[in-house]
Amino acid sequence: MAINVNTVYQTVLMILNKEQRGYMTPTEFNKISTQVQLEIFEKYFDDLNQQLRVPQADTDYADRQENIDEKIAIFKTFGDATYVTQNANLSYFTLPSTDSYGEVVSFYRMGNVMYDNEKIVQRLDRHEFSYVNRSKLTKPTTLNPVYLYENQKLFVKPTSITSNIQVDYVRKPKDVIWGFTTGNLGQYIWDENPYTGIGSTGSINFELHESEQSEVILKILIYAGIVIRDPQIVQAAAAQVQADEINKKS
């Protein structure tokens, strides 16, 4: 379940206004929230890498690797790569821009590449890919295909494969939007309807796991303190974020 964007915005405004420290406009909030969401999202991968190095508790709900992977799983998806022939000497597959659920997505990290939904395509670096055909033992076949990933393109061998390449990947979070209309007095009125594109006044919730709500608010407050030039807000929020980080790793 996503973190409600209005809940976060109203909480941030309440904290700022309680001490009469300033105000954050919806435009400022949307830009800062998108940045905060991306920071937390990108940190998942460092945290997972760190947890892979230490023993995990064999207890339900206490396995940190599983908990982090559960947060990343929100952004896992898959789709079909598209075959492109640029010229007689250059053909490749482009990454999916629309996943198999029909969602327009932004690619972030590669997972497995599959052929015919059942064969894992082995990833090679450029040196290995250049020389893989030289030996009968390593020469790719449709049963054991290989690929090179460069410039957001997939080069697959054997070259007889021109379709049925599927990509598992992690997408980027969507930008956060607190959508609004303007009332008779010039006040901002939240539009809880889904954002549908340019010209829409609807909203997009945070896509992060709901357990991240407190950290989202604290990190937004750090940026809010910078925007309204209040170092006390920055210091208080940063201290709490640091304490939470230490608690997570202890």
C-alpha positions as CSV (number, residue, x, y, z in Angstrom):
1,M,0.0,0.0,0.0
2,A,1.4,3.4,-1.0
3,I,2.1,6.3,1.3
4,N,-0.7,8.9,1.0
5,V,0.7,12.1,-0.5
6,N,-1.9,14.3,1.3
7,T,-1.1,12.8,4.7
8,V,2.6,13.6,4.3
9,Y,2.0,17.1,3.0
10,Q,-0.5,18.0,5.8
11,T,1.9,16.6,8.4
12,V,4.8,18.6,7.0
13,L,2.7,21.8,7.0
14,M,1.5,21.1,10.6
15,I,5.1,20.7,11.9
16,L,6.2,23.9,10.0
17,N,3.3,26.0,11.1
18,K,3.3,24.8,14.7
19,E,6.4,26.9,15.3
20,Q,5.3,29.5,12.8
21,R,8.5,28.7,10.8
22,G,7.2,29.1,7.3
23,Y,5.2,27.5,4.6
24,M,5.9,25.0,1.8
25,T,4.0,25.5,-1.5
26,P,2.6,22.5,-3.4
27,T,5.2,23.0,-6.2
28,E,8.1,23.0,-3.6
29,F,6.6,20.0,-1.9
30,N,6.2,18.0,-5.1
31,K,9.8,18.6,-6.2
32,I,11.3,17.9,-2.8
33,S,9.1,14.8,-2.3
34,T,10.2,13.3,-5.7
35,Q,13.8,13.8,-4.7
36,V,13.3,12.3,-1.2
37,Q,11.5,9.3,-2.7
38,L,14.4,8.7,-5.1
39,E,17.0,9.0,-2.4
40,I,15.3,6.4,-0.2
41,F,14.7,4.1,-3.2
42,E,18.3,4.2,-4.4
43,K,19.5,3.5,-0.8
44,Y,17.6,0.2,-0.8
45,F,20.3,-1.4,-3.1
46,D,23.2,-0.3,-0.8
47,D,21.3,-1.6,2.2
48,L,20.6,-4.9,0.5
49,N,24.2,-5.3,-0.5
50,Q,25.3,-4.6,3.1
51,Q,22.8,-7.1,4.6
52,L,24.0,-9.8,2.2
53,R,27.3,-9.8,4.0
54,V,25.9,-10.5,7.5
55,P,24.0,-13.4,9.0
56,Q,20.2,-13.0,9.0
57,A,17.7,-13.9,11.7
58,D,15.7,-17.0,10.8
59,T,12.5,-15.5,12.1
60,D,9.4,-14.4,10.4
61,Y,9.3,-10.6,9.8
62,A,12.8,-10.1,11.2
63,D,14.9,-11.1,8.1
64,R,16.4,-7.8,7.0
65,Q,17.3,-9.1,3.5
66,E,13.7,-10.1,2.9
67,N,12.3,-6.9,4.3
68,I,14.5,-4.8,2.0
69,D,13.7,-7.0,-1.0
70,E,10.0,-6.6,-0.2
71,K,10.4,-2.8,-0.5
72,I,12.2,-3.2,-3.8
73,A,9.6,-5.6,-5.1
74,I,7.1,-2.8,-5.4
75,F,9.2,-1.6,-8.4
76,K,10.0,-4.9,-10.0
77,T,8.4,-5.6,-13.3
78,F,9.0,-7.2,-16.7
79,G,8.4,-6.6,-20.4
80,D,9.2,-7.6,-24.0
81,A,12.3,-6.1,-25.6
82,T,11.9,-4.8,-29.2
83,Y,14.1,-6.0,-32.1
84,V,15.6,-3.2,-34.2
85,T,17.7,-3.4,-37.4
86,Q,19.6,-0.2,-37.7
87,N,21.6,-1.3,-40.8
88,A,23.0,-4.5,-42.3
89,N,25.7,-4.7,-39.6
90,L,23.9,-3.5,-36.6
91,S,20.8,-5.1,-34.9
92,Y,19.8,-5.1,-31.3
93,F,16.9,-5.2,-28.8
94,T,15.7,-2.0,-27.1
95,L,14.5,-2.1,-23.5
96,P,10.8,-2.1,-22.8
97,S,9.3,1.3,-22.2
98,T,5.9,-0.3,-21.3
99,D,5.8,-3.3,-19.0
100,S,3.6,-6.3,-19.4
101,Y,1.0,-4.7,-17.1
102,G,0.6,-1.9,-19.7
103,E,2.3,0.7,-17.5
104,V,4.7,3.3,-19.0
105,V,7.8,2.9,-16.9
106,S,11.3,4.3,-16.6
107,F,14.0,1.6,-16.6
108,Y,16.4,1.6,-13.6
109,R,18.2,-1.7,-13.1
110,M,18.5,-4.9,-15.1
111,G,17.4,-8.3,-13.8
112,N,17.3,-11.5,-15.8
113,V,17.0,-11.5,-19.5
114,M,14.9,-14.5,-20.8
115,Y,14.5,-16.1,-24.2
116,D,11.2,-17.7,-25.0
117,N,10.1,-17.2,-21.3
118,E,12.2,-20.2,-20.2
119,K,15.9,-19.8,-21.1
120,I,18.0,-17.4,-19.1
121,V,20.3,-15.4,-21.4
122,Q,23.8,-15.2,-20.0
123,R,25.3,-11.7,-19.7
124,L,28.8,-11.1,-21.0
125,D,31.2,-8.2,-21.1
126,R,32.4,-6.8,-24.4
127,H,35.6,-8.8,-24.4
128,E,33.8,-12.1,-23.8
129,F,31.0,-11.2,-26.2
130,S,33.5,-10.5,-29.0
131,Y,35.3,-13.8,-28.7
132,V,32.5,-16.1,-27.7
133,N,32.0,-17.4,-31.3
134,R,35.6,-18.5,-31.7
135,S,35.2,-21.8,-29.8
136,K,32.7,-24.6,-30.5
137,L,32.5,-25.1,-26.7
138,T,31.4,-21.5,-26.0
139,K,29.5,-20.7,-29.2
140,P,26.0,-19.5,-28.3
141,T,23.0,-21.4,-29.4
142,T,19.2,-20.9,-29.0
143,L,19.5,-23.3,-26.1
144,N,22.3,-21.2,-24.5
145,P,22.1,-17.6,-25.8
146,V,24.2,-14.7,-24.5
147,Y,23.9,-11.0,-24.6
148,L,25.9,-7.8,-24.2
149,Y,24.2,-4.8,-22.5
150,E,25.5,-1.4,-23.7
151,N,24.0,2.0,-24.2
152,Q,20.6,0.7,-23.0
153,K,20.6,-1.8,-25.8
154,L,20.8,-5.6,-25.8
155,F,23.0,-7.4,-28.3
156,V,22.0,-11.0,-28.4
157,K,23.8,-14.1,-29.9
158,P,23.1,-16.2,-31.8
159,T,21.9,-13.5,-34.2
160,S,19.2,-15.8,-35.4
161,I,17.2,-14.7,-32.3
162,T,15.1,-11.7,-33.4
163,S,12.1,-12.0,-31.1
164,N,10.8,-13.4,-27.8
165,I,13.3,-11.6,-25.5
166,Q,11.9,-10.7,-22.1
167,V,13.5,-8.5,-19.5
168,D,13.0,-8.5,-15.8
169,Y,14.0,-5.1,-14.3
170,V,13.5,-2.6,-11.6
171,R,11.7,0.6,-12.7
172,K,12.1,4.1,-11.2
173,P,9.4,5.4,-8.9
174,K,7.0,7.8,-10.4
175,D,7.2,11.5,-9.5
176,V,5.2,12.5,-6.5
177,I,2.4,14.9,-7.1
178,W,0.1,16.7,-4.6
179,G,-2.4,17.8,-7.1
180,F,-4.8,20.7,-6.4
181,T,-7.4,23.1,-7.6
182,T,-7.6,26.7,-6.4
183,G,-10.6,27.8,-4.3
184,N,-12.5,31.1,-4.3
185,L,-10.1,32.6,-1.7
186,G,-7.0,31.5,-3.6
187,Q,-6.5,28.5,-1.3
188,Y,-5.1,25.2,-2.5
189,I,-7.7,22.3,-2.5
190,W,-6.3,18.8,-2.8
191,D,-7.4,16.8,-5.8
192,E,-7.3,13.2,-4.7
193,N,-8.1,11.9,-8.2
194,P,-5.3,10.0,-10.0
195,Y,-3.0,12.2,-12.1
196,T,-3.6,11.4,-15.8
197,G,-1.0,13.5,-17.6
198,I,-0.2,17.1,-18.5
199,G,-3.1,19.4,-17.6
200,S,-4.4,17.0,-15.0
201,T,-4.9,18.4,-11.4
202,G,-4.8,14.9,-9.9
203,S,-2.3,13.4,-7.5
204,I,0.3,10.6,-7.4
205,N,1.1,9.0,-4.0
206,F,4.5,8.0,-2.8
207,E,5.2,4.5,-4.1
208,L,7.5,3.6,-1.2
209,H,6.5,1.0,1.3
210,E,4.3,2.5,4.0
211,S,6.9,1.7,6.7
212,E,9.0,4.6,5.1
213,Q,6.4,7.3,6.0
214,S,8.3,8.7,9.0
215,E,11.6,8.8,7.1
216,V,9.9,10.5,4.2
217,I,8.5,13.2,6.4
218,L,11.8,13.8,8.2
219,K,13.8,14.1,5.0
220,I,11.2,16.5,3.5
221,L,11.6,18.6,6.7
222,I,15.4,18.7,6.1
223,Y,14.8,20.2,2.7
224,A,12.0,22.4,4.0
225,G,14.5,23.9,6.6
226,I,16.8,24.7,3.7
227,V,14.1,26.3,1.6
228,I,12.8,28.5,4.5
229,R,16.4,29.0,5.8
230,D,15.7,27.6,9.3
231,P,18.8,25.6,10.5
232,Q,17.0,24.4,13.6
233,I,14.6,22.3,11.4
234,V,17.4,20.9,9.4
235,Q,19.4,20.0,12.5
236,A,16.5,18.4,14.3
237,A,15.2,16.4,11.3
238,A,18.8,15.3,10.3
239,A,19.5,14.1,13.9
240,Q,16.3,12.0,13.9
241,V,17.1,10.5,10.5
242,Q,20.6,9.6,11.7
243,A,19.3,8.0,14.8
244,D,16.8,5.9,12.7
245,E,19.7,4.8,10.4
246,I,21.8,3.7,13.4
247,N,18.8,1.8,14.8
248,K,18.2,0.0,11.5
249,K,21.8,-1.2,11.3
250,S,22.3,-2.2,15.0
